[in-house]
């Protein structure tokens, strides 16, 4: 496997692992944000319902409105459930709400299983202000249940305290939900939110994040691949080709790579190495040639006895085997006259005379 393939494969694996981690963490973060947004919406609905409840309740108590068939529907215990039913006609999100209790006067306000869990939760944890948990609907569909406790306050005791202290219309109409004390848990404001709202928002946001992150990761990978090829792979390829030429005997090869990075330093070291190897190789070649010429000269001296033939042969050996450009022999004869000598240059014989050597 080539270096480029290995580096790109490792980079792709790292990118993929990082991408999966980012998307997983992003999904969890988006889910948390969406749930928190839904929780804030539930708080808003709860605030509106409690405001409505308190306004109706105080209106009854302040004006001593009797409870009868005409006014019963305005009591918070009855009006909230009716408003919830009417709400479903206008909004098809599946969201429902009601004020429920484990001891309701209105049968429509009796807490179901998930609501009873909330009531018991607040009874055991009175310091908590709200609760939001997932649960499955009747057909297994996902829901979130948001609840906040309804505590007995001073104005609540007028109808839910001692029965003998309650308004006559309340005593005559209801036999339940008396003898509460200040601070007791009357029930919970229950808001049920369909899980599909959260799932749809989480899916949409996650899909958008995956698309944007994928584009970013792909562009980053392509840019890194291009930079890898330009700054490392191509330069290493040039060094490889130069090394192959050096191995084939081209000692004049060099690979100039300007810059101050590691590959530039390697290229400079390679050029210096190639130069030194070339010098050493040329020196060895010259030395071998000289040894070959000396050996042949020794053989020639033994074989030839004529000075003229010997001088001519030695000059030829020095030029042809020794690699010299010019070779000459000088006779040191006792004759005071000029002594002839033989010379050879580039394969051509030169005839001249020279003074005898002292």
C-alpha positions as a Markdown table, in Angstrom:
| # | Residue | x | y | z |
|---|---|---|---|---|
| 1 | Unk | 0.0 | 0.0 | 0.0 |
| 2 | Unk | 1.4 | 3.4 | -1.0 |
| 3 | Unk | 2.1 | 6.1 | 1.6 |
| 4 | Unk | -0.5 | 8.4 | 0.2 |
| 5 | Unk | -3.1 | 5.6 | 0.4 |
| 6 | Unk | -2.1 | 4.8 | 4.0 |
| 7 | Unk | -2.2 | 8.5 | 5.1 |
| 8 | Unk | -5.5 | 9.1 | 3.4 |
| 9 | Unk | -7.0 | 5.9 | 4.9 |
| 10 | Unk | -5.9 | 6.8 | 8.4 |
| 11 | Unk | -7.1 | 10.4 | 7.9 |
| 12 | Unk | -10.5 | 9.1 | 6.6 |
| 13 | Unk | -10.8 | 6.8 | 9.6 |
| 14 | Unk | -10.0 | 9.6 | 12.0 |
| 15 | Unk | -12.4 | 11.9 | 10.3 |
| 16 | Unk | -15.1 | 9.2 | 10.3 |
| 17 | Unk | -14.6 | 8.6 | 14.0 |
| 18 | Unk | -14.7 | 12.3 | 14.8 |
| 19 | Unk | -17.7 | 12.7 | 12.6 |
| 20 | Unk | -19.6 | 9.9 | 14.3 |
| 21 | Unk | -18.6 | 11.3 | 17.7 |
| 22 | Unk | -19.6 | 14.9 | 16.8 |
| 23 | Unk | -23.0 | 13.7 | 15.4 |
| 24 | Unk | -23.7 | 11.6 | 18.4 |
| 25 | Unk | -22.9 | 14.4 | 20.8 |
| 26 | Unk | -24.7 | 16.8 | 18.6 |
| 27 | Unk | -27.8 | 14.6 | 18.5 |
| 28 | Unk | -27.8 | 14.4 | 22.3 |
| 29 | Unk | -27.4 | 18.1 | 22.6 |
| 30 | Unk | -30.1 | 18.8 | 20.1 |
| 31 | Unk | -32.4 | 16.4 | 21.9 |
| 32 | Unk | -31.6 | 18.1 | 25.2 |
| 33 | Unk | -32.3 | 21.5 | 23.7 |
| 34 | Unk | -35.6 | 20.4 | 22.1 |
| 35 | Unk | -36.7 | 18.8 | 25.4 |
| 36 | Unk | -35.8 | 22.0 | 27.2 |
| 37 | Unk | -37.8 | 24.1 | 24.7 |
| 38 | Unk | -40.8 | 21.8 | 25.1 |
| 39 | Unk | -40.4 | 22.1 | 28.9 |
| 40 | Unk | -40.5 | 25.9 | 28.6 |
| 41 | Unk | -43.6 | 25.7 | 26.4 |
| 42 | Unk | -45.2 | 23.4 | 29.1 |
| 43 | Unk | -44.3 | 26.0 | 31.7 |
| 44 | Unk | -45.9 | 28.7 | 29.7 |
| 45 | Unk | -49.1 | 26.6 | 29.3 |
| 46 | Unk | -49.0 | 25.8 | 33.0 |
| 47 | Unk | -48.7 | 29.5 | 33.9 |
| 48 | Unk | -51.6 | 30.4 | 31.7 |
| 49 | Unk | -53.8 | 27.6 | 33.2 |
| 50 | Unk | -52.9 | 28.5 | 36.8 |
| 51 | Unk | -53.6 | 32.1 | 36.1 |
| 52 | Unk | -57.0 | 31.2 | 34.7 |
| 53 | Unk | -57.6 | 28.9 | 37.6 |
| 54 | Unk | -56.8 | 31.5 | 40.2 |
| 55 | Unk | -58.8 | 34.2 | 38.5 |
| 56 | Unk | -62.0 | 32.0 | 38.4 |
| 57 | Unk | -61.4 | 30.7 | 41.9 |
| 58 | Unk | -61.0 | 34.2 | 43.5 |
| 59 | Unk | -63.9 | 35.5 | 41.5 |
| 60 | Unk | -66.2 | 32.9 | 43.1 |
| 61 | Unk | -64.8 | 33.5 | 46.6 |
| 62 | Unk | -64.7 | 37.3 | 46.4 |
| 63 | Unk | -68.3 | 37.6 | 45.2 |
| 64 | Unk | -69.7 | 34.6 | 47.0 |
| 65 | Unk | -71.1 | 33.2 | 43.8 |
| 66 | Unk | -73.2 | 30.1 | 44.6 |
| 67 | Unk | -72.5 | 26.8 | 43.0 |
| 68 | Unk | -75.3 | 25.7 | 40.8 |
| 69 | Unk | -75.9 | 24.3 | 37.4 |
| 70 | Unk | -75.3 | 27.7 | 35.9 |
| 71 | Unk | -72.1 | 28.5 | 37.7 |
| 72 | Unk | -70.6 | 25.0 | 38.0 |
| 73 | Unk | -68.8 | 25.1 | 34.7 |
| 74 | Unk | -66.8 | 28.1 | 35.8 |
| 75 | Unk | -65.2 | 26.4 | 38.7 |
| 76 | Unk | -61.5 | 25.7 | 38.0 |
| 77 | Unk | -62.0 | 22.0 | 38.7 |
| 78 | Unk | -64.6 | 21.9 | 35.9 |
| 79 | Unk | -63.5 | 24.6 | 33.6 |
| 80 | Unk | -59.9 | 23.4 | 33.0 |
| 81 | Unk | -61.0 | 20.0 | 31.8 |
| 82 | Unk | -63.6 | 21.6 | 29.5 |
| 83 | Unk | -61.0 | 24.0 | 28.1 |
| 84 | Unk | -58.7 | 21.1 | 27.5 |
| 85 | Unk | -61.4 | 19.3 | 25.5 |
| 86 | Unk | -62.1 | 22.5 | 23.5 |
| 87 | Unk | -58.4 | 23.0 | 22.9 |
| 88 | Unk | -58.1 | 19.7 | 21.1 |
| 89 | Unk | -60.6 | 21.0 | 18.5 |
| 90 | Unk | -58.3 | 23.9 | 17.6 |
| 91 | Unk | -54.9 | 22.2 | 17.9 |
| 92 | Unk | -54.2 | 18.7 | 16.6 |
| 93 | Unk | -50.7 | 18.3 | 18.1 |
| 94 | Unk | -52.0 | 15.8 | 20.6 |
| 95 | Unk | -51.1 | 18.0 | 23.6 |
| 96 | Unk | -53.5 | 17.7 | 26.5 |
| 97 | Unk | -53.7 | 19.3 | 30.0 |
| 98 | Unk | -55.8 | 19.2 | 33.1 |
| 99 | Unk | -55.7 | 19.8 | 36.9 |
| 100 | Unk | -56.0 | 16.3 | 38.4 |
| 101 | Unk | -56.1 | 14.9 | 42.0 |
| 102 | Unk | -56.1 | 11.6 | 43.8 |
| 103 | Unk | -59.3 | 12.9 | 45.6 |
| 104 | Unk | -61.2 | 14.8 | 42.9 |
| 105 | Unk | -64.7 | 16.3 | 43.3 |
| 106 | Unk | -65.0 | 16.2 | 39.5 |
| 107 | Unk | -64.7 | 12.6 | 38.2 |
| 108 | Unk | -63.1 | 14.0 | 35.0 |
| 109 | Unk | -60.2 | 15.2 | 37.1 |
| 110 | Unk | -59.2 | 11.9 | 38.6 |
| 111 | Unk | -55.4 | 11.2 | 38.1 |
| 112 | Unk | -54.5 | 8.4 | 35.8 |
| 113 | Unk | -51.5 | 6.1 | 36.4 |
| 114 | Unk | -48.7 | 8.5 | 35.2 |
| 115 | Unk | -50.4 | 11.4 | 37.0 |
| 116 | Unk | -50.6 | 9.3 | 40.3 |
| 117 | Unk | -46.8 | 8.7 | 40.0 |
| 118 | Unk | -46.3 | 12.5 | 39.8 |
| 119 | Unk | -48.6 | 13.0 | 42.8 |
| 120 | Unk | -46.6 | 10.5 | 44.9 |
| 121 | Unk | -43.3 | 12.0 | 43.6 |
| 122 | Unk | -44.2 | 15.5 | 44.9 |
| 123 | Unk | -45.5 | 14.0 | 48.2 |
| 124 | Unk | -42.2 | 12.4 | 48.7 |
| 125 | Unk | -40.2 | 15.4 | 47.3 |
| 126 | Unk | -42.1 | 18.5 | 48.3 |
| 127 | Unk | -39.1 | 20.7 | 47.6 |
| 128 | Unk | -39.3 | 20.0 | 43.8 |
| 129 | Unk | -41.1 | 22.5 | 41.6 |
| 130 | Unk | -41.8 | 20.4 | 38.5 |
| 131 | Unk | -41.4 | 17.0 | 36.9 |
| 132 | Unk | -41.0 | 15.9 | 33.3 |
| 133 | Unk | -40.7 | 12.2 | 32.3 |
| 134 | Unk | -41.3 | 10.2 | 29.2 |
| 135 | Unk | -44.0 | 7.5 | 29.1 |
| 136 | Unk | -45.9 | 5.4 | 26.6 |
| 137 | Unk | -49.5 | 6.2 | 25.5 |
| 138 | Unk | -52.3 | 3.7 | 25.3 |
| 139 | Unk | -51.1 | 2.5 | 21.9 |
| 140 | Unk | -47.4 | 2.6 | 22.8 |
| 141 | Unk | -46.9 | 6.0 | 21.3 |
| 142 | Unk | -44.2 | 8.2 | 23.0 |
| 143 | Unk | -45.3 | 11.0 | 25.3 |
| 144 | Unk | -43.7 | 13.4 | 27.8 |
| 145 | Unk | -45.6 | 14.2 | 31.0 |
| 146 | Unk | -45.0 | 17.6 | 32.6 |
| 147 | Unk | -46.5 | 18.2 | 36.0 |
| 148 | Unk | -46.3 | 20.8 | 38.7 |
| 149 | Unk | -47.8 | 20.5 | 42.2 |
| 150 | Unk | -50.9 | 22.3 | 43.4 |
| 151 | Unk | -50.4 | 23.1 | 47.0 |
| 152 | Unk | -53.1 | 24.1 | 49.4 |
| 153 | Unk | -53.0 | 27.9 | 50.0 |
| 154 | Unk | -55.0 | 30.0 | 52.5 |
| 155 | Unk | -57.8 | 30.8 | 50.0 |
| 156 | Unk | -58.1 | 27.1 | 49.1 |
| 157 | Unk | -59.1 | 26.2 | 52.7 |
| 158 | Unk | -62.4 | 28.1 | 52.2 |
| 159 | Unk | -63.6 | 25.1 | 50.1 |
| 160 | Unk | -61.2 | 22.4 | 51.0 |
| 161 | Unk | -60.8 | 23.0 | 54.8 |
| 162 | Unk | -63.3 | 22.0 | 57.4 |
| 163 | Unk | -66.6 | 21.0 | 55.8 |
| 164 | Unk | -68.6 | 23.1 | 58.2 |
| 165 | Unk | -66.6 | 26.2 | 57.2 |
| 166 | Unk | -67.2 | 25.7 | 53.4 |
| 167 | Unk | -69.8 | 27.7 | 51.6 |
| 168 | Unk | -73.3 | 26.1 | 51.8 |
| 169 | Unk | -73.4 | 25.5 | 48.0 |
| 170 | Unk | -70.2 | 23.5 | 48.3 |
| 171 | Unk | -71.3 | 21.5 | 51.4 |
| 172 | Unk | -74.6 | 20.6 | 49.7 |
| 173 | Unk | -73.0 | 19.5 | 46.5 |
| 174 | Unk | -69.8 | 17.7 | 47.5 |
| 175 | Unk | -69.1 | 15.1 | 50.1 |
| 176 | Unk | -65.3 | 14.7 | 49.2 |
| 177 | Unk | -62.1 | 16.7 | 49.4 |
| 178 | Unk | -62.4 | 18.3 | 52.8 |
| 179 | Unk | -60.1 | 18.5 | 55.8 |
| 180 | Unk | -57.0 | 19.6 | 53.9 |
| 181 | Unk | -54.5 | 21.7 | 55.7 |
| 182 | Unk | -52.2 | 24.5 | 54.6 |
| 183 | Unk | -49.4 | 23.2 | 52.5 |
| 184 | Unk | -51.0 | 19.9 | 51.7 |
| 185 | Unk | -50.8 | 18.6 | 48.1 |
| 186 | Unk | -54.2 | 19.0 | 46.4 |
| 187 | Unk | -53.1 | 17.6 | 43.1 |
| 188 | Unk | -51.0 | 18.4 | 40.0 |
| 189 | Unk | -51.3 | 20.5 | 36.9 |
| 190 | Unk | -50.8 | 17.8 | 34.3 |
| 191 | Unk | -49.6 | 18.5 | 30.7 |
| 192 | Unk | -49.0 | 15.7 | 28.3 |
| 193 | Unk | -46.9 | 16.4 | 25.2 |
| 194 | Unk | -46.7 | 13.9 | 22.4 |
| 195 | Unk | -43.2 | 12.6 | 21.8 |
| 196 | Unk | -43.5 | 12.9 | 18.1 |
| 197 | Unk | -43.2 | 16.7 | 18.4 |
| 198 | Unk | -39.8 | 16.2 | 20.0 |
| 199 | Unk | -38.8 | 13.4 | 17.7 |
| 200 | Unk | -39.7 | 15.5 | 14.6 |
| 201 | Unk | -37.8 | 18.5 | 15.8 |
| 202 | Unk | -34.8 | 16.4 | 16.8 |
| 203 | Unk | -34.8 | 14.5 | 13.5 |
| 204 | Unk | -35.0 | 17.8 | 11.5 |
| 205 | Unk | -32.2 | 19.5 | 13.4 |
| 206 | Unk | -30.0 | 16.4 | 13.4 |
| 207 | Unk | -30.5 | 16.0 | 9.6 |
| 208 | Unk | -29.5 | 19.6 | 9.1 |
| 209 | Unk | -26.5 | 19.2 | 11.2 |
| 210 | Unk | -25.4 | 16.0 | 9.5 |
| 211 | Unk | -25.7 | 17.6 | 6.0 |
| 212 | Unk | -23.7 | 20.7 | 7.1 |
| 213 | Unk | -21.1 | 18.8 | 9.0 |
| 214 | Unk | -20.7 | 16.3 | 6.1 |
| 215 | Unk | -20.1 | 19.1 | 3.6 |
| 216 | Unk | -17.5 | 20.6 | 6.0 |
| 217 | Unk | -15.8 | 17.3 | 6.6 |
| 218 | Unk | -15.7 | 16.4 | 2.9 |
| 219 | Unk | -14.2 | 19.8 | 2.0 |
| 220 | Unk | -11.7 | 19.6 | 4.8 |
| 221 | Unk | -10.7 | 16.0 | 3.7 |
| 222 | Unk | -10.3 | 17.1 | 0.1 |
| 223 | Unk | -8.2 | 20.2 | 1.1 |
| 224 | Unk | -6.0 | 18.0 | 3.3 |
| 225 | Unk | -5.6 | 15.4 | 0.6 |
| 226 | Unk | -4.5 | 18.2 | -1.9 |
| 227 | Unk | -2.1 | 19.6 | 0.7 |
| 228 | Unk | -0.7 | 16.1 | 1.4 |
| 229 | Unk | -0.1 | 15.5 | -2.3 |
| 230 | Unk | 1.5 | 18.9 | -2.9 |
| 231 | Unk | 3.7 | 19.2 | 0.2 |
| 232 | Unk | 4.6 | 15.6 | 0.9 |
| 233 | Unk | 3.7 | 12.9 | -1.7 |
| 234 | Unk | 5.0 | 14.7 | -4.8 |
| 235 | Unk | 8.2 | 15.8 | -3.1 |
| 236 | Unk | 8.8 | 12.3 | -1.8 |
| 237 | Unk | 8.2 | 11.1 | -5.3 |
| 238 | Unk | 10.9 | 13.4 | -6.7 |
| 239 | Unk | 13.3 | 12.2 | -4.0 |
| 240 | Unk | 12.5 | 8.6 | -5.0 |
| 241 | Unk | 13.3 | 9.3 | -8.7 |
| 242 | Unk | 16.5 | 11.0 | -7.8 |
| 243 | Unk | 17.5 | 8.0 | -5.6 |
| 244 | Unk | 16.8 | 5.6 | -8.5 |
| 245 | Unk | 19.0 | 7.7 | -10.8 |
| 246 | Unk | 21.7 | 7.7 | -8.2 |
| 247 | Unk | 21.4 | 3.9 | -8.0 |
| 248 | Unk | 21.8 | 3.7 | -11.8 |
| 249 | Unk | 25.1 | 5.6 | -11.7 |
| 250 | Unk | 23.9 | 9.2 | -12.3 |
| 251 | Unk | 26.0 | 10.9 | -9.6 |
| 252 | Unk | 25.3 | 14.3 | -11.0 |
| 253 | Unk | 21.6 | 14.1 | -10.0 |
| 254 | Unk | 20.3 | 16.6 | -7.5 |
| 255 | Unk | 16.8 | 17.5 | -6.2 |
| 256 | Unk | 16.4 | 21.1 | -5.3 |
| 257 | Unk | 13.5 | 21.7 | -2.8 |
| 258 | Unk | 13.4 | 25.2 | -1.4 |
| 259 | Unk | 12.0 | 25.7 | 2.0 |
| 260 | Unk | 12.8 | 25.0 | 5.7 |
| 261 | Unk | 10.7 | 22.0 | 6.3 |
| 262 | Unk | 11.9 | 18.5 | 7.0 |
| 263 | Unk | 11.6 | 17.3 | 3.4 |
| 264 | Unk | 13.7 | 20.2 | 2.2 |
| 265 | Unk | 16.4 | 19.3 | 4.7 |
| 266 | Unk | 16.2 | 15.7 | 3.5 |
| 267 | Unk | 16.6 | 16.8 | -0.1 |
| 268 | Unk | 19.6 | 19.0 | 0.8 |
| 269 | Unk | 21.2 | 16.1 | 2.6 |
| 270 | Unk | 20.5 | 13.8 | -0.4 |
| 271 | Unk | 22.2 | 16.3 | -2.8 |
| 272 | Unk | 25.3 | 16.5 | -0.5 |
| 273 | Unk | 25.4 | 12.7 | -0.3 |
| 274 | Unk | 25.1 | 12.3 | -4.1 |
| 275 | Unk | 27.9 | 14.9 | -4.6 |
| 276 | Unk | 30.2 | 13.1 | -2.2 |
| 277 | Unk | 29.4 | 9.7 | -3.7 |
| 278 | Unk | 30.1 | 11.1 | -7.2 |
| 279 | Unk | 33.5 | 12.4 | -6.1 |
| 280 | Unk | 34.4 | 9.2 | -4.4 |
| 281 | Unk | 33.2 | 7.2 | -7.4 |
| 282 | Unk | 35.3 | 9.3 | -9.8 |
| 283 | Unk | 38.3 | 9.0 | -7.5 |
| 284 | Unk | 37.9 | 5.2 | -7.4 |
| 285 | Unk | 37.5 | 5.1 | -11.2 |
| 286 | Unk | 40.6 | 7.1 | -11.7 |
| 287 | Unk | 42.5 | 5.0 | -9.2 |
| 288 | Unk | 41.4 | 1.8 | -10.9 |
| 289 | Unk | 42.4 | 3.2 | -14.3 |
| 290 | Unk | 45.9 | 4.1 | -13.0 |
| 291 | Unk | 46.3 | 0.7 | -11.5 |
| 292 | Unk | 45.3 | -1.0 | -14.8 |
| 293 | Unk | 47.7 | 1.3 | -16.7 |
| 294 | Unk | 50.5 | 0.5 | -14.3 |
| 295 | Unk | 49.9 | -3.2 | -14.5 |
| 296 | Unk | 49.8 | -3.1 | -18.3 |
| 297 | Unk | 53.0 | -1.0 | -18.4 |
| 298 | Unk | 54.8 | -3.5 | -16.2 |
| 299 | Unk | 53.8 | -6.3 | -18.6 |
| 300 | Unk | 54.9 | -4.2 | -21.6 |
| 301 | Unk | 58.3 | -3.5 | -20.1 |
| 302 | Unk | 58.9 | -7.2 | -19.7 |
| 303 | Unk | 57.7 | -8.1 | -23.2 |
| 304 | Unk | 59.2 | -5.3 | -25.3 |
| 305 | Unk | 62.9 | -4.6 | -25.6 |
| 306 | Unk | 63.0 | -1.8 | -28.2 |
| 307 | Unk | 63.0 | 1.7 | -26.5 |
| 308 | Unk | 61.0 | 3.2 | -29.4 |
| 309 | Unk | 58.3 | 0.6 | -29.2 |
| 310 | Unk | 58.3 | 0.7 | -25.4 |
| 311 | Unk | 57.9 | 4.5 | -25.3 |
| 312 | Unk | 55.1 | 4.4 | -27.8 |
| 313 | Unk | 53.3 | 1.6 | -26.1 |
| 314 | Unk | 53.6 | 3.2 | -22.7 |
| 315 | Unk | 52.2 | 6.4 | -23.9 |
| 316 | Unk | 49.3 | 4.6 | -25.5 |
| 317 | Unk | 48.6 | 2.7 | -22.3 |
| 318 | Unk | 48.6 | 5.9 | -20.2 |
| 319 | Unk | 46.1 | 7.6 | -22.5 |
| 320 | Unk | 43.8 | 4.6 | -23.4 |
| 321 | Unk | 43.8 | 2.7 | -20.1 |
| 322 | Unk | 45.0 | 5.4 | -17.6 |
| 323 | Unk | 42.5 | 7.9 | -18.7 |
| 324 | Unk | 45.1 | 10.6 | -19.2 |
| 325 | Unk | 44.6 | 13.3 | -21.8 |
| 326 | Unk | 48.2 | 13.7 | -22.5 |
| 327 | Unk | 51.2 | 11.3 | -22.1 |
| 328 | Unk | 54.9 | 11.7 | -23.1 |
| 329 | Unk | 58.2 | 9.9 | -22.6 |
| 330 | Unk | 61.6 | 11.6 | -22.4 |
| 331 | Unk | 64.8 | 9.9 | -23.1 |
| 332 | Unk | 67.7 | 10.8 | -20.8 |
| 333 | Unk | 70.5 | 9.8 | -23.3 |
| 334 | Unk | 74.1 | 10.9 | -22.8 |
| 335 | Unk | 74.2 | 12.3 | -26.3 |
| 336 | Unk | 74.5 | 16.1 | -25.9 |
| 337 | Unk | 72.3 | 16.5 | -28.9 |
| 338 | Unk | 68.6 | 16.9 | -28.6 |
| 339 | Unk | 66.9 | 13.7 | -27.5 |
| 340 | Unk | 63.7 | 12.7 | -29.2 |
| 341 | Unk | 60.6 | 11.7 | -27.1 |
| 342 | Unk | 57.2 | 10.3 | -27.8 |
| 343 | Unk | 54.0 | 11.8 | -26.8 |
| 344 | Unk | 50.3 | 11.0 | -27.3 |
| 345 | Unk | 47.2 | 13.2 | -26.7 |
| 346 | Unk | 43.7 | 12.1 | -27.2 |
| 347 | Unk | 44.9 | 9.1 | -29.4 |
| 348 | Unk | 47.1 | 11.3 | -31.7 |
| 349 | Unk | 50.9 | 10.9 | -31.8 |
| 350 | Unk | 52.9 | 14.1 | -31.5 |
| 351 | Unk | 56.6 | 14.2 | -32.8 |
| 352 | Unk | 58.8 | 16.8 | -31.3 |
| 353 | Unk | 62.2 | 17.2 | -29.6 |
| 354 | Unk | 63.1 | 18.2 | -26.1 |
| 355 | Unk | 66.2 | 19.0 | -24.3 |
| 356 | Unk | 67.6 | 16.1 | -22.4 |
| 357 | Unk | 66.8 | 15.9 | -18.7 |
| 358 | Unk | 69.6 | 17.1 | -16.5 |
